[in-house]
Amino acid sequence: MPRRPLRSGLAALVAAVLLPALAWAQDALPSWNDGPAKQAIVAYVAEATTPGPAFVPAAERIAVFDNDGT
């Protein structure tokens, strides 16, 4: 039984998983308009997750999501 279809299927699966992740890495909030709010949030997350004076240990991080559009 030939293995080429399996390899190309595996390659397609890997590409389908990795390409969106690479795009997200370039723009952490792609659906947001560029502006001061987006820049402030991205900067805060970078400071809170990078060792330094503003670092917050993972066990102490809390995320709250509000999906009602406000």
mmCIF file as Biopython writes it, N, C-alpha, C and O atoms, coordinates in Angstrom:
data_model
#
loop_
_atom_site.group_PDB
_atom_site.id
_atom_site.type_symbol
_atom_site.label_atom_id
_atom_site.label_alt_id
_atom_site.label_comp_id
_atom_site.label_asym_id
_atom_site.label_entity_id
_atom_site.label_seq_id
_atom_site.pdbx_PDB_ins_code
_atom_site.Cartn_x
_atom_site.Cartn_y
_atom_site.Cartn_z
_atom_site.occupancy
_atom_site.B_iso_or_equiv
_atom_site.auth_seq_id
_atom_site.auth_asym_id
_atom_site.pdbx_PDB_model_num
ATOM 1   N N  . MET A ? 1  ? 0.853   -1.185 0.000  1.0 0.0 1  A 1 
ATOM 2   C CA . MET A ? 1  ? 0.000   0.000  0.000  1.0 0.0 1  A 1 
ATOM 3   C C  . MET A ? 1  ? 0.897   1.246  0.000  1.0 0.0 1  A 1 
ATOM 4   O O  . MET A ? 1  ? 1.797   1.350  0.834  1.0 0.0 1  A 1 
ATOM 5   N N  . PRO A ? 2  ? 0.669   2.181  -0.912 1.0 0.0 2  A 1 
ATOM 6   C CA . PRO A ? 2  ? 1.521   3.375  -0.976 1.0 0.0 2  A 1 
ATOM 7   C C  . PRO A ? 2  ? 1.294   4.286  0.226  1.0 0.0 2  A 1 
ATOM 8   O O  . PRO A ? 2  ? 0.192   4.372  0.767  1.0 0.0 2  A 1 
ATOM 9   N N  . ARG A ? 3  ? 2.364   4.958  0.627  1.0 0.0 3  A 1 
ATOM 10  C CA . ARG A ? 3  ? 2.277   5.822  1.791  1.0 0.0 3  A 1 
ATOM 11  C C  . ARG A ? 3  ? 2.230   7.307  1.438  1.0 0.0 3  A 1 
ATOM 12  O O  . ARG A ? 3  ? 2.098   8.145  2.330  1.0 0.0 3  A 1 
ATOM 13  N N  . ARG A ? 4  ? 2.333   7.638  0.187  1.0 0.0 4  A 1 
ATOM 14  C CA . ARG A ? 4  ? 2.318   9.053  -0.211 1.0 0.0 4  A 1 
ATOM 15  C C  . ARG A ? 4  ? 1.061   9.792  0.235  1.0 0.0 4  A 1 
ATOM 16  O O  . ARG A ? 4  ? 1.185   10.892 0.773  1.0 0.0 4  A 1 
ATOM 17  N N  . PRO A ? 5  ? -0.156  9.243  0.042  1.0 0.0 5  A 1 
ATOM 18  C CA . PRO A ? 5  ? -1.344  9.985  0.491  1.0 0.0 5  A 1 
ATOM 19  C C  . PRO A ? 5  ? -1.322  10.268 1.986  1.0 0.0 5  A 1 
ATOM 20  O O  . PRO A ? 5  ? -1.767  11.327 2.430  1.0 0.0 5  A 1 
ATOM 21  N N  . LEU A ? 6  ? -0.810  9.332  2.752  1.0 0.0 6  A 1 
ATOM 22  C CA . LEU A ? 6  ? -0.720  9.551  4.185  1.0 0.0 6  A 1 
ATOM 23  C C  . LEU A ? 6  ? 0.227   10.699 4.495  1.0 0.0 6  A 1 
ATOM 24  O O  . LEU A ? 6  ? -0.068  11.542 5.342  1.0 0.0 6  A 1 
ATOM 25  N N  . ARG A ? 7  ? 1.363   10.731 3.811  1.0 0.0 7  A 1 
ATOM 26  C CA . ARG A ? 7  ? 2.327   11.805 4.040  1.0 0.0 7  A 1 
ATOM 27  C C  . ARG A ? 7  ? 1.765   13.151 3.643  1.0 0.0 7  A 1 
ATOM 28  O O  . ARG A ? 7  ? 1.918   14.122 4.384  1.0 0.0 7  A 1 
ATOM 29  N N  . SER A ? 8  ? 1.112   13.236 2.484  1.0 0.0 8  A 1 
ATOM 30  C CA . SER A ? 8  ? 0.571   14.534 2.077  1.0 0.0 8  A 1 
ATOM 31  C C  . SER A ? 8  ? -0.588  14.940 2.981  1.0 0.0 8  A 1 
ATOM 32  O O  . SER A ? 8  ? -0.784  16.127 3.241  1.0 0.0 8  A 1 
ATOM 33  N N  . GLY A ? 9  ? -1.354  13.972 3.459  1.0 0.0 9  A 1 
ATOM 34  C CA . GLY A ? 9  ? -2.422  14.288 4.408  1.0 0.0 9  A 1 
ATOM 35  C C  . GLY A ? 9  ? -1.858  14.792 5.719  1.0 0.0 9  A 1 
ATOM 36  O O  . GLY A ? 9  ? -2.391  15.727 6.316  1.0 0.0 9  A 1 
ATOM 37  N N  . LEU A ? 10 ? -0.774  14.169 6.168  1.0 0.0 10 A 1 
ATOM 38  C CA . LEU A ? 10 ? -0.120  14.607 7.398  1.0 0.0 10 A 1 
ATOM 39  C C  . LEU A ? 10 ? 0.472   16.000 7.222  1.0 0.0 10 A 1 
ATOM 40  O O  . LEU A ? 10 ? 0.380   16.832 8.124  1.0 0.0 10 A 1 
ATOM 41  N N  . ALA A ? 11 ? 1.075   16.256 6.071  1.0 0.0 11 A 1 
ATOM 42  C CA . ALA A ? 11 ? 1.633   17.578 5.795  1.0 0.0 11 A 1 
ATOM 43  C C  . ALA A ? 11 ? 0.536   18.633 5.789  1.0 0.0 11 A 1 
ATOM 44  O O  . ALA A ? 11 ? 0.733   19.733 6.305  1.0 0.0 11 A 1 
ATOM 45  N N  . ALA A ? 12 ? -0.611  18.313 5.215  1.0 0.0 12 A 1 
ATOM 46  C CA . ALA A ? 12 ? -1.729  19.258 5.186  1.0 0.0 12 A 1 
ATOM 47  C C  . ALA A ? 12 ? -2.249  19.529 6.591  1.0 0.0 12 A 1 
ATOM 48  O O  . ALA A ? 12 ? -2.579  20.667 6.926  1.0 0.0 12 A 1 
ATOM 49  N N  . LEU A ? 13 ? -2.322  18.494 7.406  1.0 0.0 13 A 1 
ATOM 50  C CA . LEU A ? 13 ? -2.764  18.667 8.788  1.0 0.0 13 A 1 
ATOM 51  C C  . LEU A ? 13 ? -1.806  19.551 9.565  1.0 0.0 13 A 1 
ATOM 52  O O  . LEU A ? 13 ? -2.237  20.449 10.288 1.0 0.0 13 A 1 
ATOM 53  N N  . VAL A ? 14 ? -0.515  19.307 9.422  1.0 0.0 14 A 1 
ATOM 54  C CA . VAL A ? 14 ? 0.492   20.123 10.113 1.0 0.0 14 A 1 
ATOM 55  C C  . VAL A ? 14 ? 0.395   21.575 9.657  1.0 0.0 14 A 1 
ATOM 56  O O  . VAL A ? 14 ? 0.449   22.485 10.483 1.0 0.0 14 A 1 
ATOM 57  N N  . ALA A ? 15 ? 0.251   21.802 8.355  1.0 0.0 15 A 1 
ATOM 58  C CA . ALA A ? 15 ? 0.129   23.165 7.835  1.0 0.0 15 A 1 
ATOM 59  C C  . ALA A ? 15 ? -1.132  23.837 8.361  1.0 0.0 15 A 1 
ATOM 60  O O  . ALA A ? 15 ? -1.109  25.020 8.699  1.0 0.0 15 A 1 
ATOM 61  N N  . ALA A ? 16 ? -2.230  23.094 8.432  1.0 0.0 16 A 1 
ATOM 62  C CA . ALA A ? 16 ? -3.491  23.661 8.914  1.0 0.0 16 A 1 
ATOM 63  C C  . ALA A ? 16 ? -3.403  24.073 10.376 1.0 0.0 16 A 1 
ATOM 64  O O  . ALA A ? 16 ? -4.081  25.010 10.798 1.0 0.0 16 A 1 
ATOM 65  N N  . VAL A ? 17 ? -2.581  23.387 11.144 1.0 0.0 17 A 1 
ATOM 66  C CA . VAL A ? 17 ? -2.423  23.719 12.556 1.0 0.0 17 A 1 
ATOM 67  C C  . VAL A ? 17 ? -1.393  24.827 12.761 1.0 0.0 17 A 1 
ATOM 68  O O  . VAL A ? 17 ? -1.612  25.741 13.556 1.0 0.0 17 A 1 
ATOM 69  N N  . LEU A ? 18 ? -0.278  24.747 12.051 1.0 0.0 18 A 1 
ATOM 70  C CA . LEU A ? 18 ? 0.817   25.690 12.290 1.0 0.0 18 A 1 
ATOM 71  C C  . LEU A ? 18 ? 0.620   27.057 11.649 1.0 0.0 18 A 1 
ATOM 72  O O  . LEU A ? 18 ? 0.989   28.064 12.254 1.0 0.0 18 A 1 
ATOM 73  N N  . LEU A ? 19 ? 0.063   27.128 10.470 1.0 0.0 19 A 1 
ATOM 74  C CA . LEU A ? 19 ? -0.055  28.417 9.793  1.0 0.0 19 A 1 
ATOM 75  C C  . LEU A ? 19 ? -0.916  29.416 10.559 1.0 0.0 19 A 1 
ATOM 76  O O  . LEU A ? 19 ? -0.507  30.571 10.685 1.0 0.0 19 A 1 
ATOM 77  N N  . PRO A ? 20 ? -2.086  29.039 11.078 1.0 0.0 20 A 1 
ATOM 78  C CA . PRO A ? 20 ? -2.830  30.016 11.885 1.0 0.0 20 A 1 
ATOM 79  C C  . PRO A ? 20 ? -2.075  30.428 13.148 1.0 0.0 20 A 1 
ATOM 80  O O  . PRO A ? 20 ? -2.160  31.580 13.574 1.0 0.0 20 A 1 
ATOM 81  N N  . ALA A ? 21 ? -1.341  29.496 13.743 1.0 0.0 21 A 1 
ATOM 82  C CA . ALA A ? 21 ? -0.557  29.845 14.936 1.0 0.0 21 A 1 
ATOM 83  C C  . ALA A ? 21 ? 0.528   30.846 14.602 1.0 0.0 21 A 1 
ATOM 84  O O  . ALA A ? 21 ? 0.786   31.760 15.385 1.0 0.0 21 A 1 
ATOM 85  N N  . LEU A ? 22 ? 1.168   30.692 13.452 1.0 0.0 22 A 1 
ATOM 86  C CA . LEU A ? 22 ? 2.194   31.652 13.045 1.0 0.0 22 A 1 
ATOM 87  C C  . LEU A ? 22 ? 1.580   33.015 12.765 1.0 0.0 22 A 1 
ATOM 88  O O  . LEU A ? 22 ? 2.167   34.040 13.114 1.0 0.0 22 A 1 
ATOM 89  N N  . ALA A ? 23 ? 0.420   33.042 12.147 1.0 0.0 23 A 1 
ATOM 90  C CA . ALA A ? 23 ? -0.253  34.322 11.881 1.0 0.0 23 A 1 
ATOM 91  C C  . ALA A ? 23 ? -0.637  34.985 13.188 1.0 0.0 23 A 1 
ATOM 92  O O  . ALA A ? 23 ? -0.492  36.200 13.318 1.0 0.0 23 A 1 
ATOM 93  N N  . TRP A ? 24 ? -1.126  34.220 14.168 1.0 0.0 24 A 1 
ATOM 94  C CA . TRP A ? 24 ? -1.505  34.776 15.452 1.0 0.0 24 A 1 
ATOM 95  C C  . TRP A ? 24 ? -0.284  35.339 16.170 1.0 0.0 24 A 1 
ATOM 96  O O  . TRP A ? 24 ? -0.380  36.375 16.827 1.0 0.0 24 A 1 
ATOM 97  N N  . ALA A ? 25 ? 0.848   34.681 16.055 1.0 0.0 25 A 1 
ATOM 98  C CA . ALA A ? 25 ? 2.064   35.143 16.731 1.0 0.0 25 A 1 
ATOM 99  C C  . ALA A ? 25 ? 2.496   36.512 16.216 1.0 0.0 25 A 1 
ATOM 100 O O  . ALA A ? 25 ? 3.112   37.280 16.955 1.0 0.0 25 A 1 
ATOM 101 N N  . GLN A ? 26 ? 2.183   36.828 14.963 1.0 0.0 26 A 1 
ATOM 102 C CA . GLN A ? 26 ? 2.548   38.119 14.410 1.0 0.0 26 A 1 
ATOM 103 C C  . GLN A ? 26 ? 1.608   39.215 14.896 1.0 0.0 26 A 1 
ATOM 104 O O  . GLN A ? 26 ? 2.044   40.357 15.040 1.0 0.0 26 A 1 
ATOM 105 N N  . ASP A ? 27 ? 0.356   38.921 15.152 1.0 0.0 27 A 1 
ATOM 106 C CA . ASP A ? 27 ? -0.617  39.898 15.625 1.0 0.0 27 A 1 
ATOM 107 C C  . ASP A ? 27 ? -1.482  39.218 16.672 1.0 0.0 27 A 1 
ATOM 108 O O  . ASP A ? 27 ? -2.367  38.427 16.344 1.0 0.0 27 A 1 
ATOM 109 N N  . ALA A ? 28 ? -1.220  39.531 17.929 1.0 0.0 28 A 1 
ATOM 110 C CA . ALA A ? 28 ? -1.897  38.859 19.028 1.0 0.0 28 A 1 
ATOM 111 C C  . ALA A ? 28 ? -3.407  39.107 19.032 1.0 0.0 28 A 1 
ATOM 112 O O  . ALA A ? 28 ? -4.162  38.261 19.512 1.0 0.0 28 A 1 
ATOM 113 N N  . LEU A ? 29 ? -3.855  40.228 18.517 1.0 0.0 29 A 1 
ATOM 114 C CA . LEU A ? 29 ? -5.277  40.544 18.490 1.0 0.0 29 A 1 
ATOM 115 C C  . LEU A ? 29 ? -5.669  40.962 17.069 1.0 0.0 29 A 1 
ATOM 116 O O  . LEU A ? 29 ? -5.927  42.140 16.824 1.0 0.0 29 A 1 
ATOM 117 N N  . PRO A ? 30 ? -5.716  40.012 16.135 1.0 0.0 30 A 1 
ATOM 118 C CA . PRO A ? 30 ? -5.913  40.378 14.730 1.0 0.0 30 A 1 
ATOM 119 C C  . PRO A ? 30 ? -7.255  41.045 14.429 1.0 0.0 30 A 1 
ATOM 120 O O  . PRO A ? 30 ? -7.350  41.807 13.467 1.0 0.0 30 A 1 
ATOM 121 N N  . SER A ? 31 ? -8.278  40.785 15.211 1.0 0.0 31 A 1 
ATOM 122 C CA . SER A ? 31 ? -9.576  41.387 14.924 1.0 0.0 31 A 1 
ATOM 123 C C  . SER A ? 31 ? -9.722  42.790 15.520 1.0 0.0 31 A 1 
ATOM 124 O O  . SER A ? 31 ? -10.719 43.465 15.262 1.0 0.0 31 A 1 
ATOM 125 N N  . TRP A ? 32 ? -8.750  43.233 16.308 1.0 0.0 32 A 1 
ATOM 126 C CA . TRP A ? 32 ? -8.795  44.560 16.914 1.0 0.0 32 A 1 
ATOM 127 C C  . TRP A ? 32 ? -8.179  45.589 15.972 1.0 0.0 32 A 1 
ATOM 128 O O  . TRP A ? 32 ? -7.227  45.292 15.251 1.0 0.0 32 A 1 
ATOM 129 N N  . ASN A ? 33 ? -8.728  46.793 15.985 1.0 0.0 33 A 1 
ATOM 130 C CA . ASN A ? 33 ? -8.112  47.897 15.262 1.0 0.0 33 A 1 
ATOM 131 C C  . ASN A ? 33 ? -6.855  48.321 16.011 1.0 0.0 33 A 1 
ATOM 132 O O  . ASN A ? 33 ? -6.819  48.296 17.241 1.0 0.0 33 A 1 
ATOM 133 N N  . ASP A ? 34 ? -5.824  48.711 15.264 1.0 0.0 34 A 1 
ATOM 134 C CA . ASP A ? 34 ? -4.618  49.218 15.914 1.0 0.0 34 A 1 
ATOM 135 C C  . ASP A ? 34 ? -4.951  50.531 16.597 1.0 0.0 34 A 1 
ATOM 136 O O  . ASP A ? 34 ? -5.677  51.362 16.051 1.0 0.0 34 A 1 
ATOM 137 N N  . GLY A ? 35 ? -4.424  50.709 17.776 1.0 0.0 35 A 1 
ATOM 138 C CA . GLY A ? 35 ? -4.671  51.928 18.532 1.0 0.0 35 A 1 
ATOM 139 C C  . GLY A ? 35 ? -4.095  51.804 19.925 1.0 0.0 35 A 1 
ATOM 140 O O  . GLY A ? 35 ? -3.476  50.793 20.256 1.0 0.0 35 A 1 
ATOM 141 N N  . PRO A ? 36 ? -4.294  52.830 20.749 1.0 0.0 36 A 1 
ATOM 142 C CA . PRO A ? 36 ? -3.697  52.845 22.088 1.0 0.0 36 A 1 
ATOM 143 C C  . PRO A ? 36 ? -4.169  51.702 22.986 1.0 0.0 36 A 1 
ATOM 144 O O  . PRO A ? 36 ? -3.374  51.168 23.759 1.0 0.0 36 A 1 
ATOM 145 N N  . ALA A ? 37 ? -5.442  51.317 22.903 1.0 0.0 37 A 1 
ATOM 146 C CA . ALA A ? 37 ? -5.957  50.243 23.773 1.0 0.0 37 A 1 
ATOM 147 C C  . ALA A ? 37 ? -5.287  48.915 23.441 1.0 0.0 37 A 1 
ATOM 148 O O  . ALA A ? 37 ? -4.835  48.196 24.333 1.0 0.0 37 A 1 
ATOM 149 N N  . LYS A ? 38 ? -5.229  48.600 22.157 1.0 0.0 38 A 1 
ATOM 150 C CA . LYS A ? 38 ? -4.589  47.347 21.739 1.0 0.0 38 A 1 
ATOM 151 C C  . LYS A ? 38 ? -3.122  47.343 22.129 1.0 0.0 38 A 1 
ATOM 152 O O  . LYS A ? 38 ? -2.628  46.346 22.654 1.0 0.0 38 A 1 
ATOM 153 N N  . GLN A ? 39 ? -2.427  48.423 21.886 1.0 0.0 39 A 1 
ATOM 154 C CA . GLN A ? 39 ? -1.006  48.514 22.222 1.0 0.0 39 A 1 
ATOM 155 C C  . GLN A ? 39 ? -0.780  48.376 23.724 1.0 0.0 39 A 1 
ATOM 156 O O  . GLN A ? 39 ? 0.177   47.729 24.151 1.0 0.0 39 A 1 
ATOM 157 N N  . ALA A ? 40 ? -1.660  48.983 24.531 1.0 0.0 40 A 1 
ATOM 158 C CA . ALA A ? 40 ? -1.519  48.904 25.987 1.0 0.0 40 A 1 
ATOM 159 C C  . ALA A ? 40 ? -1.730  47.483 26.490 1.0 0.0 40 A 1 
ATOM 160 O O  . ALA A ? 40 ? -0.994  47.015 27.358 1.0 0.0 40 A 1 
ATOM 161 N N  . ILE A ? 41 ? -2.728  46.796 25.950 1.0 0.0 41 A 1 
ATOM 162 C CA . ILE A ? 41 ? -2.997  45.424 26.394 1.0 0.0 41 A 1 
ATOM 163 C C  . ILE A ? 41 ? -1.857  44.495 26.009 1.0 0.0 41 A 1 
ATOM 164 O O  . ILE A ? 41 ? -1.408  43.690 26.825 1.0 0.0 41 A 1 
ATOM 165 N N  . VAL A ? 42 ? -1.390  44.600 24.781 1.0 0.0 42 A 1 
ATOM 166 C CA . VAL A ? 42 ? -0.284  43.748 24.329 1.0 0.0 42 A 1 
ATOM 167 C C  . VAL A ? 42 ? 0.974   44.029 25.152 1.0 0.0 42 A 1 
ATOM 168 O O  . VAL A ? 42 ? 1.694   43.099 25.514 1.0 0.0 42 A 1 
ATOM 169 N N  . ALA A ? 43 ? 1.244   45.296 25.449 1.0 0.0 43 A 1 
ATOM 170 C CA . ALA A ? 43 ? 2.419   45.660 26.252 1.0 0.0 43 A 1 
ATOM 171 C C  . ALA A ? 43 ? 2.292   45.117 27.679 1.0 0.0 43 A 1 
ATOM 172 O O  . ALA A ? 43 ? 3.265   44.615 28.241 1.0 0.0 43 A 1 
ATOM 173 N N  . TYR A ? 44 ? 1.088   45.217 28.267 1.0 0.0 44 A 1 
ATOM 174 C CA . TYR A ? 44 ? 0.882   44.714 29.622 1.0 0.0 44 A 1 
ATOM 175 C C  . TYR A ? 44 ? 1.110   43.203 29.691 1.0 0.0 44 A 1 
ATOM 176 O O  . TYR A ? 44 ? 1.787   42.713 30.595 1.0 0.0 44 A 1 
ATOM 177 N N  . VAL A ? 45 ? 0.549   42.480 28.743 1.0 0.0 45 A 1 
ATOM 178 C CA . VAL A ? 45 ? 0.711   41.022 28.735 1.0 0.0 45 A 1 
ATOM 179 C C  . VAL A ? 45 ? 2.180   40.655 28.571 1.0 0.0 45 A 1 
ATOM 180 O O  . VAL A ? 45 ? 2.663   39.725 29.216 1.0 0.0 45 A 1 
ATOM 181 N N  . ALA A ? 46 ? 2.887   41.373 27.718 1.0 0.0 46 A 1 
ATOM 182 C CA . ALA A ? 46 ? 4.318   41.105 27.533 1.0 0.0 46 A 1 
ATOM 183 C C  . ALA A ? 46 ? 5.083   41.344 28.833 1.0 0.0 46 A 1 
ATOM 184 O O  . ALA A ? 46 ? 5.944   40.545 29.200 1.0 0.0 46 A 1 
ATOM 185 N N  . GLU A ? 47 ? 4.775   42.437 29.530 1.0 0.0 47 A 1 
ATOM 186 C CA . GLU A ? 47 ? 5.462   42.738 30.797 1.0 0.0 47 A 1 
ATOM 187 C C  . GLU A ? 47 ? 5.095   41.739 31.890 1.0 0.0 47 A 1 
ATOM 188 O O  . GLU A ? 47 ? 5.956   41.340 32.675 1.0 0.0 47 A 1 
ATOM 189 N N  . ALA A ? 48 ? 3.835   41.332 31.952 1.0 0.0 48 A 1 
ATOM 190 C CA . ALA A ? 48 ? 3.383   40.428 33.010 1.0 0.0 48 A 1 
ATOM 191 C C  . ALA A ? 48 ? 3.883   39.009 32.813 1.0 0.0 48 A 1 
ATOM 192 O O  . ALA A ? 48 ? 3.937   38.241 33.773 1.0 0.0 48 A 1 
ATOM 193 N N  . THR A ? 49 ? 4.250   38.641 31.590 1.0 0.0 49 A 1 
ATOM 194 C CA . THR A ? 49 ? 4.675   37.270 31.322 1.0 0.0 49 A 1 
ATOM 195 C C  . THR A ? 49 ? 6.177   37.132 31.075 1.0 0.0 49 A 1 
ATOM 196 O O  . THR A ? 49 ? 6.665   36.037 30.795 1.0 0.0 49 A 1 
ATOM 197 N N  . THR A ? 50 ? 6.907   38.244 31.178 1.0 0.0 50 A 1 
ATOM 198 C CA . THR A ? 50 ? 8.358   38.233 30.999 1.0 0.0 50 A 1 
ATOM 199 C C  . THR A ? 50 ? 9.003   38.518 32.351 1.0 0.0 50 A 1 
ATOM 200 O O  . THR A ? 50 ? 8.629   39.487 33.011 1.0 0.0 50 A 1 
ATOM 201 N N  . PRO A ? 51 ? 9.967   37.696 32.781 1.0 0.0 51 A 1 
ATOM 202 C CA . PRO A ? 51 ? 10.609  37.967 34.070 1.0 0.0 51 A 1 
ATOM 203 C C  . PRO A ? 51 ? 11.122  39.404 34.157 1.0 0.0 51 A 1 
ATOM 204 O O  . PRO A ? 51 ? 11.794  39.902 33.253 1.0 0.0 51 A 1 
ATOM 205 N N  . GLY A ? 52 ? 10.789  40.042 35.250 1.0 0.0 52 A 1 
ATOM 206 C CA . GLY A ? 52 ? 11.174  41.429 35.476 1.0 0.0 52 A 1 
ATOM 207 C C  . GLY A ? 52 ? 10.322  42.007 36.593 1.0 0.0 52 A 1 
ATOM 208 O O  . GLY A ? 52 ? 9.640   41.258 37.294 1.0 0.0 52 A 1 
ATOM 209 N N  . PRO A ? 53 ? 10.344  43.317 36.775 1.0 0.0 53 A 1 
ATOM 210 C CA . PRO A ? 53 ? 9.622   43.932 37.892 1.0 0.0 53 A 1 
ATOM 211 C C  . PRO A ? 53 ? 8.099   43.794 37.820 1.0 0.0 53 A 1 
ATOM 212 O O  . PRO A ? 53 ? 7.449   43.787 38.865 1.0 0.0 53 A 1 
ATOM 213 N N  . ALA A ? 54 ? 7.512   43.687 36.638 1.0 0.0 54 A 1 
ATOM 214 C CA . ALA A ? 54 ? 6.057   43.580 36.504 1.0 0.0 54 A 1 
ATOM 215 C C  . ALA A ? 54 ? 5.594   42.136 36.289 1.0 0.0 54 A 1 
ATOM 216 O O  . ALA A ? 54 ? 4.420   41.904 36.001 1.0 0.0 54 A 1 
ATOM 217 N N  . PHE A ? 55 ? 6.498   41.169 36.425 1.0 0.0 55 A 1 
ATOM 218 C CA . PHE A ? 55 ? 6.185   39.759 36.170 1.0 0.0 55 A 1 
ATOM 219 C C  . PHE A ? 55 ? 5.134   39.248 37.148 1.0 0.0 55 A 1 
ATOM 220 O O  . PHE A ? 55 ? 5.202   39.521 38.346 1.0 0.0 55 A 1 
ATOM 221 N N  . VAL A ? 56 ? 4.159   38.503 36.623 1.0 0.0 56 A 1 
ATOM 222 C CA . VAL A ? 56 ? 3.121   37.862 37.434 1.0 0.0 56 A 1 
ATOM 223 C C  . VAL A ? 56 ? 3.255   36.354 37.234 1.0 0.0 56 A 1 
ATOM 224 O O  . VAL A ? 56 ? 3.103   35.869 36.113 1.0 0.0 56 A 1 
ATOM 225 N N  . PRO A ? 57 ? 3.540   35.602 38.309 1.0 0.0 57 A 1 
ATOM 226 C CA . PRO A ? 57 ? 3.668   34.148 38.165 1.0 0.0 57 A 1 
ATOM 227 C C  . PRO A ? 57 ? 2.384   33.536 37.595 1.0 0.0 57 A 1 
ATOM 228 O O  . PRO A ? 57 ? 1.285   34.023 37.860 1.0 0.0 57 A 1 
ATOM 229 N N  . ALA A ? 58 ? 2.534   32.482 36.824 1.0 0.0 58 A 1 
ATOM 230 C CA . ALA A ? 58 ? 1.395   31.843 36.160 1.0 0.0 58 A 1 
ATOM 231 C C  . ALA A ? 58 ? 0.296   31.456 37.143 1.0 0.0 58 A 1 
ATOM 232 O O  . ALA A ? 58 ? -0.885  31.580 36.818 1.0 0.0 58 A 1 
ATOM 233 N N  . ALA A ? 59 ? 0.653   30.994 38.327 1.0 0.0 59 A 1 
ATOM 234 C CA . ALA A ? 59 ? -0.337  30.571 39.311 1.0 0.0 59 A 1 
ATOM 235 C C  . ALA A ? 59 ? -1.181  31.739 39.826 1.0 0.0 59 A 1 
ATOM 236 O O  . ALA A ? 59 ? -2.268  31.523 40.361 1.0 0.0 59 A 1 
ATOM 237 N N  . GLU A ? 60 ? -0.698  32.962 39.671 1.0 0.0 60 A 1 
ATOM 238 C CA . GLU A ? 60 ? -1.417  34.139 40.165 1.0 0.0 60 A 1 
ATOM 239 C C  . GLU A ? 60 ? -2.147  34.902 39.064 1.0 0.0 60 A 1 
ATOM 240 O O  . GLU A ? 60 ? -2.759  35.935 39.337 1.0 0.0 60 A 1 
ATOM 241 N N  . ARG A ? 61 ? -2.093  34.419 37.839 1.0 0.0 61 A 1 
ATOM 242 C CA . ARG A ? 61 ? -2.764  35.097 36.722 1.0 0.0 61 A 1 
ATOM 243 C C  . ARG A ? 61 ? -4.224  34.679 36.652 1.0 0.0 61 A 1 
ATOM 244 O O  . ARG A ? 61 ? -4.552  33.500 36.781 1.0 0.0 61 A 1 
ATOM 245 N N  . ILE A ? 62 ? -5.085  35.648 36.448 1.0 0.0 62 A 1 
ATOM 246 C CA . ILE A ? 62 ? -6.520  35.393 36.322 1.0 0.0 62 A 1 
ATOM 247 C C  . ILE A ? 62 ? -6.998  36.098 35.062 1.0 0.0 62 A 1 
ATOM 248 O O  . ILE A ? 62 ? -6.661  37.259 34.833 1.0 0.0 62 A 1 
ATOM 249 N N  . ALA A ? 63 ? -7.765  35.418 34.263 1.0 0.0 63 A 1 
ATOM 250 C CA . ALA A ? 63 ? -8.349  36.020 33.054 1.0 0.0 63 A 1 
ATOM 251 C C  . ALA A ? 63 ? -9.857  36.047 33.197 1.0 0.0 63 A 1 
ATOM 252 O O  . ALA A ? 63 ? -10.469 35.068 33.625 1.0 0.0 63 A 1 
ATOM 253 N N  . VAL A ? 64 ? -10.455 37.177 32.836 1.0 0.0 64 A 1 
ATOM 254 C CA . VAL A ? 64 ? -11.901 37.327 32.865 1.0 0.0 64 A 1 
ATOM 255 C C  . VAL A ? 64 ? -12.347 37.711 31.465 1.0 0.0 64 A 1 
ATOM 256 O O  . VAL A ? 64 ? -11.789 38.625 30.857 1.0 0.0 64 A 1 
ATOM 257 N N  . PHE A ? 65 ? -13.348 37.015 30.958 1.0 0.0 65 A 1 
ATOM 258 C CA . PHE A ? 65 ? -13.844 37.267 29.611 1.0 0.0 65 A 1 
ATOM 259 C C  . PHE A ? 65 ? -15.305 37.708 29.682 1.0 0.0 65 A 1 
ATOM 260 O O  . PHE A ? 65 ? -16.109 37.115 30.400 1.0 0.0 65 A 1 
ATOM 261 N N  . ASP A ? 66 ? -15.633 38.746 28.935 1.0 0.0 66 A 1 
ATOM 262 C CA . ASP A ? 66 ? -16.994 39.242 28.851 1.0 0.0 66 A 1 
ATOM 263 C C  . ASP A ? 66 ? -17.380 39.229 27.384 1.0 0.0 66 A 1 
ATOM 264 O O  . ASP A ? 66 ? -16.843 40.010 26.598 1.0 0.0 66 A 1 
ATOM 265 N N  . ASN A ? 67 ? -18.280 38.375 27.010 1.0 0.0 67 A 1 
ATOM 266 C CA . ASN A ? 67 ? -18.621 38.205 25.602 1.0 0.0 67 A 1 
ATOM 267 C C  . ASN A ? 67 ? -19.952 38.849 25.231 1.0 0.0 67 A 1 
ATOM 268 O O  . ASN A ? 67 ? -20.571 38.436 24.250 1.0 0.0 67 A 1 
ATOM 269 N N  . ASP A ? 68 ? -20.410 39.844 25.978 1.0 0.0 68 A 1 
ATOM 270 C CA . ASP A ? 68 ? -21.702 40.447 25.639 1.0 0.0 68 A 1 
ATOM 271 C C  . ASP A ? 68 ? -21.574 41.645 24.708 1.0 0.0 68 A 1 
ATOM 272 O O  . ASP A ? 68 ? -22.574 42.293 24.397 1.0 0.0 68 A 1 
ATOM 273 N N  . GLY A ? 69 ? -20.363 41.949 24.262 1.0 0.0 69 A 1 
ATOM 274 C CA . GLY A ? 69 ? -20.180 43.006 23.286 1.0 0.0 69 A 1 
ATOM 275 C C  . GLY A ? 69 ? -19.928 44.387 23.862 1.0 0.0 69 A 1 
ATOM 276 O O  . GLY A ? 69 ? -19.834 45.355 23.108 1.0 0.0 69 A 1 
ATOM 277 N N  . THR A ? 70 ? -19.818 44.502 25.173 1.0 0.0 70 A 1 
ATOM 278 C CA . THR A ? 70 ? -19.552 45.817 25.758 1.0 0.0 70 A 1 
ATOM 279 C C  . THR A ? 70 ? -18.088 45.989 26.072 1.0 0.0 70 A 1 
ATOM 280 O O  . THR A ? 70 ? -17.683 47.039 26.571 1.0 0.0 70 A 1 
#
